[in-house]
Amino acid sequence: MSDTLKKYWIYGISFLFIGINTYLLANEHFWGIILPVLALLAVLYVFALDKVLYLVVFLTPIAINFTNFDARLGVSIPTEPLLFGVMIIFLLKMLYEQNYENRILRHPVTIAIIINLIWIFFTSITSEIPVVSFKYLVARLWFVIPLYFMGILLFREYKNIKIFPWLYVIPLMGVIVYATINHATFGFTKESAHWSMKPFYNDHTEYGAVISIFIPVFFGYILNPKHTLKKKLFSTLVTVVLLTALVLSNSRAAWLSVAAAIGVYFIILLRIKLRWVLLAAGVIIGLFFGFRYQIVEELEENKQDSSADLVEHVQSISNISSDASNLERINRWQSAIRMFEERPFVGWGPGTYQFVYAPFQRSKERTIISTNAGDRGNAHSEYIGPLSEEGVLGMLTFLAIVIAVLYTGIRVAVRAKDKEVRLLSLVFILGLITYYVHGTLNNFLTYDKASIPFWGFTAIIVALDLYYKNTESIEKADDVKEEPPA
């Protein structure tokens, strides 16, 4: 096509759009404005699918969740529709080309993820509410396939590993500023800490969980000897903002998760053998069960409720006698365990907990924030939730993912030949550990805010293991890597 003809096409399409949009605006139809955006997205989906995924990561912190409880449907706009499109195009591309790397499919983490997905599919068939469970399965797929299976291919290019956290954190900084201003406007009260980040995050616990995930990563960026002074200063600024936001979030679970990550960091730093860690954990668990009645009696003496005062708020973590938040968690866990006891093998169906748990509550365990409507969250645990919804194998297959990722990440952090690869593996695994710990008290993997960094970091750990663990020089490694998928 000649240059002159190309110009005629450009002018023709431009005038056509102007004419159509002028007519639509004159008749008060405003959707025509987004047509260029949709056209650009269509081009990106076809020719640069990786750019769409980057866009999704960037938009996630500022995406807004829309929920219709009557329809049992919730969707985050615009990220989840975009992710669904990425999943479909990527699957079609892989089916057509049939060249997906076998070593990714043979990796222990991938095997654990596939087994977990197969079990979710099976328990969706046996579900109490199949339509809810299959929606849950599709939602899990549009996180796992783009972020993990496509993500590993993108992370073959080393620079993408370090760019990924920045894509999420830059808009997150804007949300933190917005939340902090809201919080300050109401005098930094405990109540305002719970909703100051809305509508971007559902509540302070989800907000705190996401902030925790990124703190180890940017602290690692500060320590990275290959980073310039400018990069280190920016990383320091981000780390300070994240730590401030973590404190102001008033999320006790998030504080505990960061403390746990610090503990794991020193275990790895001091090269403490796994058998000693397991022995210590076994002793602690044994002591807990041996003195559980005395421990419970001691905890019941704690009457400190959650508070705007930092010290009092920390003290309230162990209050199981009057703190409504702690007691409601126990109520949800007890309900989940009763659900498991009734259907121990297949559970009640993925995603169904909030719709079926009400009859399993006991009046003596209910709190002032208890509800029968199922509109105030789920089982408050990434481990007990699957136990009730997918049976014992649901919990075990999720634990298998956690164990496989931990083993892989720590192995790379200890054995990789390049110092930067060891550092990156360490900080990304510490970021995931904050969520693994947080997952004992809350579950957010049904939401894009936590799922995108969770599965993205998991893909990074596997990519480091597959492509960079045995690499002497990262600079030379990028020269021999295949190009990521378009």
C-alpha positions in Angstrom: 0.0 0.0 0.0 1.4 3.4 -1.0 2.0 6.2 1.5 -0.7 8.3 -0.2 -3.2 5.5 0.1 -2.3 5.0 3.8 -3.0 8.7 4.4 -6.4 8.4 2.7 -7.3 5.5 5.0 -6.2 7.3 8.1 -8.1 10.5 7.1 -11.1 8.4 6.2 -11.3 6.5 9.4 -10.7 9.6 11.5 -13.5 11.6 9.8 -15.8 8.6 10.1 -15.1 8.3 13.8 -15.6 12.1 14.3 -18.9 11.9 12.4 -20.2 8.9 14.3 -19.2 10.2 17.7 -20.6 13.7 16.9 -24.0 12.1 16.1 -23.8 9.9 19.3 -23.0 12.9 21.5 -25.8 15.0 20.0 -28.2 12.2 21.0 -26.6 11.9 24.5 -24.9 8.6 23.8 -21.5 8.9 25.4 -20.1 5.3 24.9 -18.6 6.3 21.5 -15.8 8.0 23.3 -14.3 4.7 24.3 -14.2 3.3 20.8 -10.5 4.3 20.2 -9.6 2.7 23.5 -11.4 -0.5 22.5 -9.7 -0.5 19.1 -6.3 0.0 20.7 -7.0 -2.9 23.1 -8.0 -5.1 20.2 -4.7 -4.4 18.5 -2.8 -5.1 21.7 -4.6 -8.4 22.2 -3.6 -9.5 18.8 -0.1 -8.2 18.5 1.2 -7.5 22.0 -0.6 -9.6 24.6 2.2 -9.1 27.1 1.4 -5.3 27.1 -2.2 -6.0 28.0 -1.0 -8.1 31.0 1.3 -5.2 32.1 -1.7 -2.8 31.8 -3.8 -5.1 34.0 -1.1 -5.2 36.7 -0.8 -1.4 36.5 -4.6 -0.9 36.8 -5.2 -3.4 39.6 -4.6 -1.1 42.6 -7.1 1.4 41.2 -9.7 -1.1 39.9 -13.1 -1.0 41.6 -15.1 -4.1 42.6 -18.8 -4.3 41.7 -20.8 -6.9 43.5 -24.3 -8.1 43.0 -25.1 -10.4 45.9 -28.5 -11.4 44.5 -26.9 -12.6 41.3 -24.0 -14.1 43.4 -21.6 -12.3 41.1 -18.7 -9.9 41.7 -16.3 -8.4 39.2 -13.4 -6.0 39.4 -13.5 -3.3 36.7 -11.5 -3.1 34.4 -9.0 -5.8 35.4 -11.0 -9.0 35.5 -12.6 -8.6 32.1 -9.2 -7.7 30.6 -7.7 -10.8 32.3 -10.4 -13.0 30.9 -9.5 -11.8 27.4 -5.8 -12.4 28.1 -6.6 -15.9 29.2 -8.7 -16.8 26.1 -6.2 -15.3 23.6 -3.2 -17.0 25.4 -4.9 -20.4 25.4 -5.8 -20.1 21.7 -2.3 -19.1 20.9 -0.8 -22.0 22.9 -3.3 -24.5 21.3 -2.4 -23.2 17.8 1.3 -23.1 18.3 1.6 -26.1 20.6 5.1 -25.0 21.8 4.6 -24.4 25.5 7.7 -25.4 27.4 7.6 -28.9 28.8 10.0 -28.1 31.7 7.5 -25.5 33.0 4.8 -28.1 33.0 7.1 -30.6 34.7 8.1 -28.2 37.5 6.8 -29.2 41.0 5.0 -25.9 41.5 3.2 -26.2 38.1 2.2 -29.8 39.0 0.8 -28.7 42.4 -1.2 -25.9 40.7 -2.6 -28.2 38.0 -3.7 -30.8 40.6 -5.3 -28.1 42.7 -7.2 -26.8 39.7 -8.4 -30.3 38.7 -9.7 -30.9 42.3 -11.5 -27.5 42.2 -13.1 -28.6 38.9 -14.2 -32.0 40.4 -15.6 -30.4 43.5 -17.4 -27.8 41.4 -19.4 -30.7 39.8 -20.3 -32.0 43.2 -21.0 -28.5 44.6 -24.1 -27.5 46.6 -24.3 -24.5 44.2 -22.6 -25.5 41.0 -23.1 -22.2 39.2 -21.2 -20.4 42.1 -18.4 -23.0 42.0 -17.8 -22.9 38.3 -17.7 -19.1 38.5 -15.1 -19.5 41.2 -13.1 -21.9 39.0 -13.2 -19.6 36.0 -12.1 -16.7 38.2 -9.2 -18.8 39.5 -8.2 -19.6 35.9 -8.1 -16.0 34.7 -5.7 -15.3 37.5 -3.5 -18.4 37.2 -3.2 -18.8 33.4 -2.2 -15.1 32.6 -0.2 -14.4 35.8 1.5 -17.8 36.2 1.6 -19.8 32.9 2.0 -16.7 30.7 4.0 -14.9 33.4 6.8 -17.4 33.4 7.3 -16.9 29.7 7.5 -13.2 30.2 9.9 -13.5 33.1 12.3 -15.3 30.8 13.4 -11.8 30.0 15.2 -10.9 33.2 14.3 -7.2 33.3 10.6 -8.0 33.5 11.1 -9.7 36.9 12.3 -6.4 38.4 9.7 -4.3 36.5 6.7 -6.3 37.6 6.5 -4.9 41.3 6.9 -1.4 40.0 3.9 -1.7 37.7 1.7 -2.5 40.7 3.3 -0.2 43.3 3.3 3.0 41.3 -0.5 3.3 41.3 -0.6 1.8 44.8 1.3 4.8 46.0 -1.6 7.0 44.7 -4.1 4.8 46.6 -1.9 5.1 49.8 -1.9 8.9 49.5 -5.7 8.9 48.9 -6.3 6.6 51.9 -3.9 8.5 54.2 -5.7 11.8 53.4 -9.1 10.2 54.2 -7.7 8.7 57.4 -6.1 12.1 58.5 -9.4 14.0 57.7 -11.1 11.9 60.4 -8.2 12.2 62.9 -6.6 8.8 62.2 -9.4 7.0 64.2 -9.7 3.3 64.3 -13.0 3.4 62.5 -11.7 5.5 59.6 -8.7 3.1 59.2 -11.2 0.4 58.2 -12.7 2.3 55.2 -10.3 5.0 54.2 -9.0 3.0 51.2 -12.4 2.4 49.7 -13.5 2.0 46.9 -10.1 0.7 45.7 -9.7 -1.9 48.4 -12.6 -3.6 50.2 -11.2 -3.0 53.7 -8.1 -2.4 55.8 -7.2 -6.1 56.0 -7.0 -6.6 52.2 -5.1 -3.3 51.9 -2.6 -4.3 54.6 -2.1 -7.8 53.1 -1.1 -6.3 49.7 1.2 -3.7 51.3 2.9 -6.4 53.2 3.6 -8.5 50.1 5.7 -5.7 48.5 7.7 -4.5 51.6 10.3 -7.3 51.4 10.7 -6.7 47.6 11.5 -3.0 47.8 13.7 -3.5 50.9 15.6 -5.9 48.7 15.8 -3.4 45.9 17.5 -1.0 48.4 20.1 -3.7 49.2 20.7 -4.7 45.6 24.4 -3.8 44.8 23.6 -3.7 41.1 21.1 -0.9 41.5 22.1 2.7 40.9 21.9 5.3 43.7 18.8 6.7 41.9 17.0 3.4 42.0 18.0 2.8 45.6 16.6 6.2 46.6 13.3 5.6 44.8 13.1 2.1 46.4 13.8 3.7 49.8 11.0 6.2 49.3 8.6 3.4 48.3 9.6 1.3 51.3 9.1 4.2 53.8 5.6 4.9 52.3 4.7 1.2 52.4 5.8 0.8 56.0 3.9 4.0 57.0 0.8 2.7 55.2 1.2 -0.7 56.9 1.1 0.9 60.4 -1.8 3.2 59.5 -3.8 0.2 58.0 -4.5 -1.0 61.5 -4.3 -4.6 60.1 -3.0 -6.8 62.9 -2.8 -9.8 60.5 -0.6 -7.7 58.2 1.7 -6.7 61.0 2.1 -10.4 62.1 2.8 -11.5 58.5 5.7 -9.0 58.2 7.1 -10.1 61.5 6.9 -13.7 60.3 8.8 -12.8 57.1 11.5 -11.1 59.2 11.8 -14.3 61.2 12.1 -16.5 58.1 14.7 -14.0 56.7 17.0 -14.6 59.7 16.5 -18.4 59.5 17.7 -18.3 55.9 20.4 -15.8 56.6 21.8 -17.9 59.5 21.5 -21.1 57.3 19.6 -22.9 60.0 18.9 -26.5 58.9 15.3 -27.3 57.9 15.2 -30.2 60.4 15.9 -27.9 63.3 13.1 -25.5 62.1 10.7 -28.4 61.8 11.8 -29.7 65.2 11.2 -26.3 66.8 7.8 -26.1 65.1 6.9 -29.6 66.3 7.9 -28.7 69.9 5.8 -25.5 69.8 2.8 -27.3 68.4 3.2 -30.1 71.0 3.4 -27.6 73.8 0.4 -25.7 72.5 -1.8 -28.9 72.5 -0.3 -30.1 75.8 -1.1 -26.8 77.5 -4.0 -25.7 75.4 -6.5 -25.3 78.2 -4.1 -23.2 80.3 -3.3 -21.1 77.2 -7.0 -20.5 76.4 -7.6 -19.5 80.0 -4.7 -17.0 79.8 -5.9 -15.6 76.5 -9.4 -15.1 77.9 -7.9 -12.9 80.6 -7.0 -10.4 77.9 -9.8 -7.8 77.6 -8.0 -5.3 75.4 -10.2 -4.6 72.3 -8.8 -3.2 69.1 -7.8 0.4 69.4 -6.4 3.4 67.6 -3.5 3.2 70.1 -0.7 1.2 68.5 0.4 -0.7 71.6 -3.2 -1.5 72.7 -4.0 -2.6 69.1 -1.1 -5.1 69.2 -2.3 -6.3 72.6 -5.7 -7.0 71.2 -4.3 -9.6 68.8 -4.7 -12.3 71.5 -8.0 -11.1 72.9 -10.5 -14.0 72.4 -12.9 -12.9 75.1 -14.3 -9.6 73.9 -12.7 -8.4 70.6 -15.5 -8.8 68.0 -13.1 -9.2 65.1 -11.2 -12.1 66.7 -14.4 -13.8 67.9 -16.0 -13.6 64.5 -13.0 -15.3 63.0 -13.3 -18.1 65.5 -17.1 -18.3 64.6 -16.3 -18.6 60.9 -13.6 -21.2 61.5 -15.8 -23.3 63.8 -18.6 -23.1 61.1 -16.1 -24.2 58.4 -14.9 -27.1 60.5 -18.5 -28.3 61.1 -19.1 -28.0 57.3 -16.0 -30.1 56.8 -17.1 -32.7 59.3 -20.4 -33.1 57.4 -18.7 -33.3 53.9 -15.1 -34.2 54.6 -14.1 -35.4 51.1 -15.7 -33.1 48.5 -16.8 -30.2 50.7 -19.7 -27.9 49.8 -18.3 -26.5 46.6 -15.6 -23.9 45.8 -16.8 -20.4 46.6 -20.0 -21.5 48.4 -18.9 -20.9 52.0 -20.6 -17.5 52.4 -23.9 -18.9 51.0 -24.2 -22.0 53.1 -22.3 -21.5 56.4 -25.1 -19.7 58.3 -26.8 -22.9 59.7 -23.5 -24.1 61.0 -23.1 -21.2 63.4 -23.8 -21.6 67.1 -25.7 -19.0 69.0 -23.0 -18.9 71.7 -20.3 -18.2 69.1 -22.1 -15.5 67.2 -20.9 -11.9 67.6 -22.3 -8.4 67.0 -21.0 -8.6 63.5 -22.3 -12.1 62.7 -24.8 -12.4 59.8 -26.9 -15.1 58.1 -26.9 -13.2 54.8 -23.4 -14.3 53.8 -22.5 -10.8 52.8 -19.6 -10.1 55.1 -16.8 -12.2 53.9 -16.0 -15.9 53.9 -14.1 -18.3 56.1 -11.3 -15.9 56.9 -8.6 -18.5 56.1 -6.9 -19.7 52.9 -6.5 -23.1 54.5 -9.7 -23.7 56.5 -11.8 -22.2 53.7 -10.8 -24.8 51.1 -11.2 -27.5 53.8 -14.9 -26.6 54.1 -15.5 -25.9 50.4 -13.3 -28.6 48.7 -12.8 -31.1 51.4 -9.5 -32.4 52.8 -7.8 -32.6 49.4 -8.8 -29.0 48.7 -6.7 -27.9 51.7 -3.9 -30.3 51.0 -3.5 -29.4 47.3 -3.3 -25.7 48.3 -0.7 -26.5 50.9 1.2 -28.5 48.3 1.5 -25.3 46.2 2.7 -23.3 49.2 5.3 -26.0 50.1 6.5 -26.4 46.5 7.0 -22.6 46.1 8.8 -22.3 49.5 11.1 -25.2 48.6 11.9 -23.7 45.2 12.3 -20.1 46.4 14.6 -21.0 49.3 16.6 -23.4 47.2 17.3 -20.6 44.6 18.0 -18.1 47.3 20.7 -20.4 48.8 22.1 -22.1 45.7 21.9 -19.7 42.8 25.3 -18.7 41.4 24.5 -15.0 40.8 24.2 -12.9 43.9 21.3 -10.8 42.5 19.4 -13.9 41.6 19.8 -15.1 45.2 18.6 -11.7 46.5 15.6 -11.5 44.2 14.5 -15.1 45.0 14.8 -14.3 48.7 12.8 -11.1 48.7 10.0 -12.5 46.4 9.7 -15.6 48.6 9.6 -13.4 51.7 6.8 -11.4 50.0 4.9 -14.6 49.4 5.5 -15.7 53.0 3.7 -12.5 54.3 0.7 -13.7 52.4 1.0 -17.4 53.5 1.0 -16.2 57.1 -1.8 -13.7 56.4 -3.8 -16.5 54.8 -4.2 -18.2 58.2 -6.4 -15.2 59.2 -7.9 -14.0 56.0 -8.5 -15.1 52.4 -8.2 -12.7 49.4 -7.2 -14.9 46.5 -10.7 -14.5 45.0 -9.9 -10.8 44.5 -7.5 -9.3 41.9 -5.8 -7.1 44.4 -4.0 -10.0 46.1 -4.2 -12.6 43.4 -2.2 -10.7 40.9 0.9 -10.2 43.1 0.5 -13.7 44.6 0.5 -15.6 41.3 2.9 -13.1 39.7 5.5 -13.7 42.5 4.9 -17.4 42.2 5.7 -17.3 38.5 8.9 -15.2 39.2 10.1 -17.8 41.7 9.7 -20.6 39.1 11.3 -18.5 36.3 14.3 -17.8 38.5 14.6 -21.5 39.2 14.2 -22.6 35.6 16.2 -19.9 33.8 18.7 -18.2 36.2 19.6 -20.5 39.1 22.7 -21.8 37.3 23.5 -18.6 35.4 26.9 -17.1 36.2 26.2 -13.7 34.5 22.7 -12.3 34.3 23.8 -9.8 31.7 24.9 -12.6 29.3 21.9 -14.7 30.1 19.4 -12.2 28.6 21.2 -12.4 25.3 20.4 -16.1 24.9 16.8 -16.1 26.2 14.0 -16.5 23.8 11.7 -13.6 23.2 8.5 -13.5 25.3 5.2 -14.2 23.7 3.7 -11.3 21.7 
